[in-house]
Amino acid sequence: MRNIFTTVLSCLIFSLSIQAQHSKLPISLLEQTVNELKNDSRGPYKRIRWFCKDGSIREPKDPCPDSTGGGIQHASYKEDVIRLGNNYHIYFGDILAYTDKIDFWDKENNQSRLIQYQLSKYLASVDDGWITRKSRYYRGAIQSEDEEAWGVEFYRWLLKDNSTINKHYYLIKQSLRDIPHNGDTNIAQLVRSESKVIAEEMPNFMDIRIKIHGRPDVTDIDLVNNYVVKNKSKLSSEQLNKLNKLQKAMIEFYSPINFEELKQKMSGLTTNNNLTKRVNEFIKEQENTNNEEEQLGNISELLCEIRTEISSINNVNDKLLLLDFSNDLEDLFIKSAQNWKPKQLSELLEKIYVLSEATAGSGLVENWEWQQIEPNLIGILSEQKISLTDLNEYLRLSRGIVEWSVSRVKSDYGTVVNTYSDFEPKALGFIDDRIRSSMVLSLGESVSELANYLAVKTKLSNKVMDIKNSGAIRGLNPGYALGELIVVKGSSENITVNASNIYIFDKPPSDLKPVAGIMTVSEGNLVSHVQLLARNLGIPNAALSDENLEDLYKYNGKRIFYAVTNKGTVQVKLESDMTPVERELFVKKERTNSKIKVPVGEIRLDVSEVLNMRNVNATDSGKLCGPKAANLGQLKSMFPEHVVEGLIIPFGIFKSHMDQPMPGKNISYWNFLSNTFASAEAMRNKDVDESKIEDYLLSQLKELEEAILKMHLDSKFISQLQNQFKNVFGSSIGNVPVFLRSDTNMEDLKEFTGAGLNLTLFNILDEQKIIEGIKRVWASPYTDRSFKWRQKYLLNPENVYPSILIIPSVDVEYSGVMITKGINVGGDNDLTVAFSRGAGGAVDGQSAETWLLKQESSLLLAPARQIDYLRLPKHGGTITHTTTFEENILNQKNKNSIRKVAKDIREKLTENEYKGAYDVELGFKNDKLWLFQIRPFVENKQAKGSEYLQSITPKVDYSQQVNITEKIL
């Protein structure tokens, strides 16, 4: 038992240590260090020495004697470089032969050190050597033969464990392109990096660079040759050398594969089983085939076979050969796929299927994910005619594979790239480079081609400025907006947003404040708090590709009109191009229009006792407490085995404390609040600018928030709380870890959800922290984010009354959200569920595993791509864990439990006035379902019913059949 506790405690200390290191990352020091290393003739290295196997270090001219076991010669690191590794886990200039294999794999930090090595290689290729700009010529610093020998030994060690291969298949295959082990180089990356560097120096080369990065094929060689001929007289010898280097790399990359050489290479296989027989058969077959499309199909099948059967190989050398061979196949596939030009719909669908299969074989999509989606893709290929409904579903599925694959690259590399981008902006290009080096580039292109075909057939098409591949954009929430476009590259967590602007994010911040419109590359999931609030308030929201984000960047800072229709089509245009009808949409309306007033007439402020949740039900919502507590009390009576016990601190206790004198003022906390809003209304009546009124309100509310955090809590209330802990939870306060959930009277109204606006505190054990937490929860409605969202939709945002729901923690293995209807996909009788591992799953925008559950079947809408998650230890607080994606989160038993509880909810809540769908938060521990919250699922009726949005959405007969042989050109 002691060992288990020690392990848990060590994990917690380590996790907190890493967080502390990253939070204190010395950006200015790192920027300075990078610049110094770039200009140092020895770069990150100190001096050359012999490193002997007995641990001794000798001078360059004094080799390790045989008695020491021999050794290797290379550079040592500068002290500053060593300190960066020890203190901040930042590694510059790693010499592999000098690195412990376990340290390099860096399992505890999600392979951070290996990824940093890959990223450094990329930076060196696009930035003239980066930190080794001058040390490239430091003779003897790195011995290539020692690096290759180390690489072979590293993979022999790593590939012994099949579970490691299964969990990290994509990352391992990518690492093979960067870690020397067989003399190969990453020619594809070299082509991209050289063209990038040339375009930065020679602007008139940019069109060729865009072609190489966006639609690469063998004709690019002629483009570069013609450029050299045309501009030779204007080019310096150095520029000509760079172009010559690019030409050589392109010729090598596009040269036909030498199957004889490949056969010779694979003759080293010692294993004789079904997989190795299939590999040798493939090589023999491809020597004599001229059918490129057939060859691509064979490659995609073999890539999947290697992936699924690699664990059948016991010999690690054979595993390494097969994984290298798999990368060779990918390179051949990517080159050949650009030559496949479908002329008929059937050919385009076949190409998308083959590309999707190859993507799965490369590791970007997990085996179980491909098994879920593959039958739906292949089934359509045998049809002679196909409906627009089925074609639309084919588009959704194949577009999903593109998005899942991109998310996979980001999940593996995003953390390290974001860390480096703070001190080296060029690091942001690394993820794009990895995506462009995969099948995803061709797959995304083909999916966009299908989207364009469907747009013509349905007359539903995106009209987004003048950008290409706008078919990759899909609407999530209907609505329209006018405002300044802000395109945010990289992390958005520290971005200050303006409510009147339209934002494009790679990933939206989890605490997003109100904005006019949103577009995101990383959708997160359909049921996160940000998505639900956007849906509730009619904020237009769409998903787009990385390429779309880059293309729209040139409009950054421009005022645009942005609309998303009910059918998911998207329109974006400059303000100057708006029609009179569109301008009329934004004519100033009365303040009361589209806003609602929260009723406070029935609120019970006389109840000032801590309540047992069992004694509260849905009819008490907005009277004694907020809807979270009232509805969970209702659920407790309906599903006693699936709902925890709970305590409620009602509105009355909050109000009695707010009636106390406010320190430093001659009035109570409540009167300070009331006077603040009275003053704001007086300013409004004097036609003071609304932005100045908001600034005044926010400054006053900030003062109130800080005062509540220091508020004295009544001793009688504390005593009640202590007694109720014993009575309801069976143990004294301080012995039961609990959640404190803010629960206001301004949540879950008929037209306003309020999801995630106020504070929830996780797994608090210590009594004093619980006491302080109560004040933090009471203060949370007065934060600027919470107030801004309320102010956007409510007429009386000042009349907020928070209650608090206290429930014991359940250390769920995975948790998430269920909506009792289909969202965007499916109908009103279906279920949309999104789950992530650990506690608090799906609500904060995690890339969650999302399913559409029908009565007898389930459809995977998106897999999880969130690496980190929280668990709730008995000693309080949270522990961060990490995961991989080779296994699904929800099993069949879980899905059946969800279906059953959804059925019971629908049946047992029919007596309520509310007849719509519900938003339910739930989790699983040991396959037992736990219910944590239920609220109405609120959608913006005005946006859904907008006459304007309906007017730009043509009616479509989706039952219309098209011939599979129809031409698409």
N, C-alpha and C positions, 0 to 999 in steps of 0.2 A: 504493500500500500504506500509506504514511504517513497518508493521509487517512482510510482505513478504520480504522486504529488509533486515530487522534485522535477519530473519531466514537464508537467503542466506549468509549474512555476517558471522553469527555465524558458519554456516557449513564450510565456507572457513577458518575461524580462527581455528576451531577445526581440520580440515583436515591438515592444515599447522602445527599445534601444534603436532599432532600425528606423522607426517613425521619427524619433528624436533627431537622429542623424540627418534624415532627409529634410526635416523641417528646418534644420539649421544649415543647410547646404550653403557654403560660402560662395555665392555666385560671382561676386567681383573678384575673389581670389582665383576661382577657376578660370574666369575669362583672362585674367592676367597671366596665369600659369600657361594656358594654351598659347597665348601670344608669345610668351618667352620661349616655350619649347619649339614653336615654329621657326624661330630665328636663332636657335642654338644649334651649333654644328653637331652636337651629340644628342639633341632632342631630349627624350626622357631618360637617356642613359648616362651613366657616370663614367665608367671605365671598363676596359676589357680585362677579364680574369679567367683563369682555369677553375672550374667548379668540380671537385673530385667527389667520387661516390662515398667516400668516408666522411664527407662534410667539410673537408678542408678547402681553402681557397688559395690559389697560387698565382704568381705573376705571369704575364703573357708569355714570357720566354722560358717558363719553368713548368712544363706539362706535368699532369698528374702521373706519378709512377705506377707501374703495374701493381705494386704492393697496396695501393689505395683502392684498387679495383678499376682504375682508369677514371676518365671524366670527360667533360665537354667544355669548350671555350665559347664564351659569349659575354655580352655586356652585363653590368649590374645596373640597378635603377638609381636615379637621383633620390636624395633623402625626401625632397618635397613630394615626389611621385609616390614613394612608399607611404608617406603620411596620409596622402589622399586615399589610398587603399585601406589603411588601417582605421582611419577616423571616419571616412564617409562612403566607403565601399565604391569608390570611383577608381578604375584601373586604366592607366594610360600605358601604351607601349608594351603590352604583355609579351614576354618571350616565352613561348610554350614550353620549350625544353627546360625552363627554369620554374615551371608551375606545377604544383601538385594536381593530379587529375581530379580528385574529389573537390578541391577548392575551385577548380576551373568550371566543373559542372554546376557548382554553386546551387545545389538543390534547395537549400533553405531560403534562398532569395530568388526563386523562380528562374534559375539559370542566368541571373543578371550578368555575371562575369563573362560567360560565353557570349551573350548577346552584345555586351560592350566590345568584345573583341571583333564581332561581326560589324558592328556599327563603326568602329575605328577603321576597319578595312574600307568601308564605304566612304567615310569622310576623307580618307587618304586618296581615294580615286576621284573625288569631285573637288578636292581643295589642294591640289598639288602636293600631296603627301601629308597634309594636315600637320600634326605634331612631329612627324618624322620628315618634314619638308627638307631639312638639311642633313638630318642624321641618316638619311637613305645612303649617304656616301661615307658613313662612319664604318670603315672596313672591320669586319669581324664582330660587329654588334650582335648580329643574328646569323646563325649558320643554317642555311636552308635544308641541308641534309639532316641536321639534328631536329629541326622543326617537323620535317616529314616523318622521321622515325618516331617522334613523340606522338604525332597525329595518329599513326597506325596503332601504337600502343594504347592511346586514349580510346579509340573506337573498339579495340579488342576488349578493353575493360568495360566500356559502356554497353556494348551490345550483348553482353552475357545475360542481361536481365530482360526477358521478353516484356515484362510489365512496363519497363522504362520506354521501350520502343513503342508499345501500344499507346502510352500516355503522351509521348512527345514525338510522334512520327514525323509531323511536318517540320518541327524545329530541328530534329536530327538530320533530316534530309537537306534542309537549308544550310546547316552548319558544315555539311560535307563540301559545300561550294566555297567555303571560306577557310576552313582549317586544312592546311597542307597535309596530304597523306598519300598521294599517288602521282604527284607531279602536275595535276590538272590546275587550270585557272578558270576563273569565272568570266568567260569571254562575253556572255550576254551583258553582264554588269559593266564590263569594260566599254562595250559599245555605247551604252547609255551614258555612262559618266563622261567619256571623251566627248560625245556630242554635246553634252550639257556645258562642259568647260569651254568648248569652242564657241558655242552660241553666246555665252556670257562675254566673251572677248570680241566676237564678230557678230554684231546684231543682225546682219543680213543673212546669217546662217540659221536664224531662228525657225523659219518655216520648215527647213530640213530636219532640225532637231525635234520639232513638234511631230513631224511625220514618223521619225525613228521611235519616238516615245509612245505615240498614239496608235499608229497603224504600221508597224514594222514589217517589211518583207524584203526579198532579195533585190528589188528595184532601187532600194536605198543606196546600194553601191554605186549605181549610175548617177543618182542625184549628187552624191558627194564628188564623184569624178568630174561631172559637168561643172560643179561649183568651183573646183580647183582650176579647171581649164579657163573658166570665165574670169576668175579673179586672181590668177597667178601673178600678174604683174603688180598687184596691189598688196600681196601677202609677203610678210617677212619670212625669213628662213625658219624661225621658230614656229610660226603659224603653219607653214607648210609641213613641218615635221609632225605637228599635232594631227593635221589632216591625214598625213600618210599613215600615222599610227592607227587612226580611226579606220582608214580603208583596209589595212591589214587585218584588224580585228573583225571587221565585217566580212571580209572574204573568208576568214577562218570560221566564223560563226555560221555562214550560209553555205559552206562547202558540203557536198553530199556526205552522208554518214558512210564511213568505211566499214561495211559489214564483215569484211575479212578480219580487220583489226579488232572489231567487236567480238567476233567469234574466238579469236585468239585470246582476248582478254577474259572471256567467260569460260574458256577451257580450264581455267584455274579452279573451277568449282569442283569440290570433292564430294558434295552431297548428291545423292541420286534419288530424288523423289519426284512427285507430281509437279511441283513448282519448277525445279531445275530442268525437268524434261520439257515443260511448256516453254521455258526461256530458250532452250536450244532449238526447239521446233520453230519458234517465232523467228529467230535469227536466220534459220535456213529458209523459211517461207518468204521473208522480206527481201532476200537477195534477188528473188525472181519476180517480184510484183511491181507493176507499173501503175496500179490503181491507188492513188493517194488517199482517196476517201476510205477505201477498204483498209488501207494501212493504218489510218488514224483510228478506225474502229478497233482494230486488233491491238493497237498500242493502249487505248483506253481500257480495254478488258485486261490486258496484261498488267497495267499499272495497279488496277484493283486487286488482281490475283497476288501480286507481290506483296501488296499491303496486308491483305488478309491472311496470307500463308507464310509470311516471313518468320513467324514464331515456330513453324515446323522445321526450321533449319537450326541444328545444334552447333554447327561449326561457325565460330564468330568471324573467321576470315571469309567464309561464304556469305554470311549476312552482309558484311561490308561490301563485297563484290556486287551483291544483288541491289543494295541501296544505291551504290554508284551507278549501276546499270539503269536503275529506275530514274535517276536524274538524267542520264543520257537519253532515255526514252522521252522524258519530258521536253528536253531541248529539241529533239527531233519533232515531237508533236507540235510544239509551239511554232516552229518554223513552217511546218507543212500546213497547219491550220489556216494560215493567212492566204494560202493558195486555193482554199475551198470556197468557191463562190456559188452558193445555191441560187438556182433560177426558179425553182418551184417551192411552194409552201412545204411540201413533204420533205424536201431536201433541207430546208431551213430547220424544221423541227428535228430531223435526224441529226443535223450538225449540233444543235443545242443539246440534244441527248448525249452525244458522244463527248462533247466538251464538258458536260456536267459529270459524266462518268470519269473522265480523266482528272477533273478537279477533285473528285472524291479519292481517286487513286493517289493523288499527290499529297493527301493528308489535310487539305484545307477544309474538307467536310469529313466528319467522323463516320465510321462504318455504319453505326446504328442510325445516324441521320440519313445517310444515303439509302439504307434499307427502307426507311419510312417513306421517302419521296420517290424512289426509283420506279415502283409499280405504276404510279400515277403519270409518270413521264413516258414510260415505254408503251403503256396500254393504248395510247392515242395513235401510235405510229402505224398500227395495222388497219386503221379505219380508212375508208374511201372518201367519206364526207365527215365533216366535223362542224359542230355548232359554234357560234361565237362565244357562248357560255364556256364551252370546253377549251376553246382557244385562249380565252381570258384567264382560265384557271392554269393552263399550261404556262402562260406568261407569268402569272403570280409565282408559280413553283420555281421556274427557272430564274426569275429575278431574285427569288429568295436565296438560291444557291450562290449567286453573285454576292449578295449582301452578307450571307453567313461567312463566305470565304474572306471577304474584306475584313469582317469583324474578327476572324481568326488571326489574321496577320496582326491586327491591332492588339488583340488580347495577348499574344506572345511577345510583341515588341514594344507596345505602347508605353509601358511604364518607364523603361530605360530611355526610349526616344524622348519622352516628355522631360525626363530629368536632364538629359544632355542639352535639349533645346533651350533650356534656361540660360546656358552659358555658351552654346554653339548652335545658332539658328539653323545652320545647314543640316543638322541632324534630322530635321522634320522631313527631309526628302527621302529618308531611308525606307519608310513604310511604303511610300508610293513606288519606290524602286522595286521592292519585293513583290508588290502587286503586279506591276508591269512585267515582271520576269516570270509570271505564272500564266496558267490557262485562263485566268479570270479576265485578262485583257480581251482575248478573242470571245470569250463567253459573254461578257458584258456588251460587246459590239453586236453579237448575234441576237441577244435578248432585246437590245434597242431596235434592231431591224424588225423583229417580230412586233414590238410595241408600235412601231411606225406603221406596219401593215394593218394592225388592228385599229389604229387611229383612223386610217382611211376608211376601213370597213364600217366602223361605228360612228364616224364623224366626231369622235371624242379624242381630242389631241391637246397636248400641252402647247402653250404659246409663251415661251419664256425668253424674252429678249431675242438675241440672235445666236444663242448658244447652240452648240451641236449636242447630239445625244440627249435632248430634253425628254425623250421617252423614258429615260431612267428615273425621272422624277415622278413620285406618286403622292397624291394627297392623302392625309390622315384625318384631318378635321376640317369641315367646311367653314368658310368665313371669308371676309375680305378686309383689307387694311390699306392705308396710305401712310407712308412714312419714309424716313431715311433708312437706306439699306446699310447694315453693318455686317461685314463678313469677318468672322472670327476664325483665324487659323490657329491650330494647336489647342492647348488647354483653355477652357472657359471658366474655370473655377474662381478666378480672381477678377472677372469682368464685372464692371458696374454698368447695369443696363438702364436704358431710358424707356419709359412706358410708351412713348410715341414712335419708337423705332422698330424696324423689322430686322430680325437677326438670322444669320446663317451660322450654325455651329457645327463643328465636327461632332461634338457631344454636348447637349445642353447641361448647364450646371444643375446640380440636384436641388439647389435652393433658388431656382429662377424666380425673379420678381416679374410683375406684369410687363408684357411687351405687346406691341401691336400685331406682330406676326412672327412665326418661327419656321425655319427650315433646318433640318439636321441630317448629317451623314449617318451618325449612330443613333438610330431611332430609340434605342433602349428597349422599351416594351410598351405595348398598347395601354397598359393599365397603371403606369407609374403616376405618381401624384401630379407631375408636370403635365403629362398627357391628359389626365382627367380634368385638370383645371382648364387647360386649353380647350378641351372639348366642351366643357361646361360654359365657358365664357365666349364661345364662338370665335376664338383666336385661330386664324388660318394656320395650319401646320402641315408640313410635307416632308417626306424623306427624299434625299437626293444623293448623288454619287460624289466621290472625292473630285472627280473630273468636273462635275457640274459646279462644285464649290469654287474650284480654281477658275473656271470660265466666268463665273459671276463676280469674281473679285474686282474686275475692272470697273464694276458699277458701285463699288464700295463708296459710301458717302453720298450717293445720288438718291433723290426722292423717287420712290417707285409706288406703283399700284400692284397689289398682290391679292389674288383670289384663288380659293380652292373650292371646287364644286362638290356636290353630294356624290358624284360619280368618281371623285378622286383626280379629276383633271386640274391642271394648274395653269394660271395665267400670271405673267409678270411683265409689266411694261413701265417705261418712264412716265412720270407724272405729266409731262408735256404731251404724251400720246393718249391720255385718257379721253374717253368719249364724254359728251354732256351728261349722259345717264350715269356714268361712273362718278363724275364730279358731284352730281346731286346726292349721291350716297353719303357724302361727307359734309353736307351743309349742316351748320351747327344746330342741334336740337336742344330742347329744354333739358335741364339737368335731370329731371325725373324720368325722362324717357329711357326705357329698357332697364330701369333699376327697380329694386323691390325694397319694401320696408319690413324689417324684422319685428314681428309682434312681441311686445313685452308686457302686455296687459295681464296675462295669466301667470307671470313668473312668481314663484314662491320664495320670497326672500326671508320669510319668517322661520324657515326650517334651518336650524344651525347645529345639527347633529351629524356626525359621521354615520353614513348609512350602509347597511348590508345590501350588496347588489341584488340579492335574492328578493328583496322587498320592493324593488323598482321594476317597472315595465315600460313598454313603448309609450304609454299614455303620459308618462312623466317627462318626456322629452320637451325641453324648452320651459319646463315649470320648475322642477326640482334640480335638474341637471341637463347636460347636453345629450345628444342622441347616441353617442358612443356607449355611455353607461346605461342609458335607458334601454337601448336595443340589445345590449349584451345581457342585461337582466332578463329581457324577454327571451333571448336565446337560451339562457340558463334554465328557464322553466320548460322550454321546448326540447332542448338537447342537454340534459343535466350531465351526461357522461362526457360530453365533448366541449364543455365550457368550464373554465376555472372559476374559483370563488372570486369575489371582488368586493372592494370598499369604494364608497363614493363620497367625496367632499363636495357638498352641494353648493349651488349659487349663494345661498344664504350665508355660509361661512366666509366666502370670498367678500361679499358685500359688507358684512360686519367688520371685517378687517380694513376694508377700504373706507369705512366711516371713521376710522381712527384719525387723529391729527397727523398731518404730513410734516415730518421734521423740517424746520427752517421756514415753514409757511404758517399763515394764520388760519388755514382752512384744512379740511380733510382731503385725503387722497381722492375721494369721489368728487368732491367739489372742484378740486384742481382739474380733474378730467372734464367735468361738465362745463366749467368756465372756459377751458381751452376750446371746446367745440362751439361754444356760444360766441367767443371772440372770432373764430374762423368764419362763422355765419355772418357776423357783423361786417367782416372784411369783404365777404362775398357780396353783400348787399351794397357795398360801396364800390363794386366793380374792380376790386383788387385782382391782379392777375392770379389765375389759379395756381401757377407754379410757386408764387410767393406764399400763397395760403398753405400749399402742401409743405413747403419748407418750414413754415411756422409750426404746423401741426406735428411734423416729424421731430422737430427740436423739443417741443413740449412733451411729446410722448416718450422721447428718449430720457428726459428728466424723470418722468413718472416711472418708466421701466426700471431705472437705476434705483429709485427710491423704494420700489416694491421689493427689490432684491435685498434691501437692508431692513425691511419691515419686521417689527416685533410680532411674533405669533402668540396668541392668547394661550395661557397655561391650561385653561379648561379644555380648549380644543386639542392641545397636545395630549392631555390625559385621555380624552375620548379616543383619540387615534391609537394610543398605546393599548387601551383595553380592547378595541375592536380588532386589532391585529391578533391578539390572543384568541378572541372569540371566533373569528372568521377563518383565520389562517392557521390556527392551532399552535402558534408559537409567538414569542415576543418580537416586537419590532427590533430589527437588527439581526434576526436569525433567519428571515425569509427574504430572499432577493425578489424585488418587485419592479414592475414597470409603472411609471407615472405618466398618464396620458392626459393631455389637455383636452377638454370637452366643452366647447362653448355653445351658447344659444344661437350662434350664427353659422352652424354647420348643418349640412344635410337638409337644407330648405328645399322647397319644391323646385326652385330655379337657381340654387347656389349650393355647390358641394362643400367648398372649404377644405378639400382634401389636403392634408399635410401642411397646413399653414402654421399650426402652432406646435408647441414642443412636446415630444415624447422622450422620456428619459429611460434608458435601458438598464435593467438588471442592477438596481441599486440595493445594497445590503446594509450599509452603515446607517444607523439611526440619524445622525446629524446630517448626513448627505440627503436622506429622505426629507428631513425638515427643510433644508436649503433648497432641495428640488421642488418642493411645493411652491415656494416663492418664485423660483425660476419659471415654473409652468404658469403661475398667475401672471407673471410679467410678459410672457411670450406673445400674447395678442397685441402688445404695444410695440413690437419690433417693426421696423419700416416695411419688411417684406409682407408680414401678415396684414398690416394696415393697408398697404397699397392694393393687395388683392381684394380686400373687403371693400375698400373705397370705390374700386372699379365697378362694383356690381350692386352695392347696398346704399340705400338712402340714409340710413342711420348707423354707420359703422362705429359710432361712438358708444352705442348701447351694447357693448360686448360684456357678457358675463361668463367667465370660465368656471366650470366645475372641474374636478379631477377624478379620473378613474384609476384606482390602484388595483393591479392584478398581479398575482405571483408569476414569476418567470417560468416559462416552459422552454427548456433547451432543445428546441426543434431541430431536426436534421435538415429540413428544408421548409420554406414557407413562401407564401405568395398571395395572390388575389384571384378571386373568381367573380366574373360578371355573368349574371344569369341571362345572357343573350349573346348572340354573335356580334362582334364589333368589326366593321369593314368586311368581314368574311362570315358567312353563316346567317342564320335567321333568329327570330325571337325565341325559338324553342331550344336553341343550342346554348352551349356554355363556352365562354372564353376564359381560360385560366393561364396565369403566368407565375412561374415558380423559380426561385433561386435557392441555392444552398444556404443553410444557417437561418438566423433570425432577421426579420425585417425585409424579407425577400420581395423583389419586384416593385416595391412602393417608391424607392428612391431613384428609379430610372436605370436600375441594373439591366444588363443585357440578359433577359430572363428566358427560360425555356417556356414557350408559349404554345398552347394547344387549343384547337377548336374541338370540343367534345360534343358529339351527337349522341343520340340515344344508344346506338349500337356500335359506333365507330369513333375513331379519333384521328385528327389531322394535325400533323406538326406544322405550326406556323413559323416558328423560329426556335433554334436551339439556344442554350445558354452560352454566353461568352464572357461571363464575369469570373475572373480568376480568384478574387478574394471574397471572403464571407466571414460573418461574425457568429461565434458560439457564445453561450451564456453559462459560465462556470458557476458553481454553487457559492463560491466566495465573492461573487459580485463582479461587476464590470463586464468587459467583453474581451474575447481573445480572437485575434484575426487569424484565420486559416486560409490556405490556398487549395485550389482544386484543379483538376484537368477535366476534359470533356468526353472521354472515351465511353462513358456510360450515361444513359439518360437519368434524369432526376426523378420524374414521376413513373411509378410502375403501374401495372394494370390494376392491382388491388387499390392503389391510391385513386386512380381515375374512377373506379366503381364507387368508392366511398364519396367522392366529390359529386358524382351523379345522384347518389342517394340523398345526400344532405341538401342538394339543390332542389330535388323533387319535394322534400319535406318542407323546405322554406317556402316554395311556391304554394304548396297546399295549406300550410299552417298560417301563412300571413295574408291569405286572401280576404280575411275579414277587415283588414286595414283599408283606410281610404286610398292609400297609395297602391296603384296597380301596375307600376312599371317594373323595370329590372332592378336587381340589387347588386351592390358592390360589397363583396365579402372578403375579409382578410382571414387567412387560415394557415395552418401548418401541420406537419407530420413528425411524430417521434415514434420510432418502432412501429411504423405503419398505422399508428392511431391518429385520427384526425382531430385537431383542436381548432375551435372557432374563437377568433379574437375580436371581430368587429363586423357589423353589418350596417349598410347605409344605402339609401336610394342611389341608383346610378343616374346621374343628372346629365342630360345633354342640352345643348343650346337650341331651343326650338326655333328661335328667330333665324339663326344661321341655316338650320336645316330647311326652313320654309321660306327662305329669302327669295322674293320674286326675281331679283337680279340674278342670283346663282342659278335658279331654275331656267332663266332665259338664256343663259350661256351653256346649258347642258341639254343637248339634243336627246330626244327620245330614241331608244335603241331597242330593236327586236333581237334579243340575244338568242332566240330559238333559230334564227336564220342559219342555214347550212352553207358551208363553202366546200368546194371540191379540193381535196388534198393535193391535186396536181396543178392547182391554179398557179399561174406565174406571179412572182412577187416583184419582178423588175419592170 
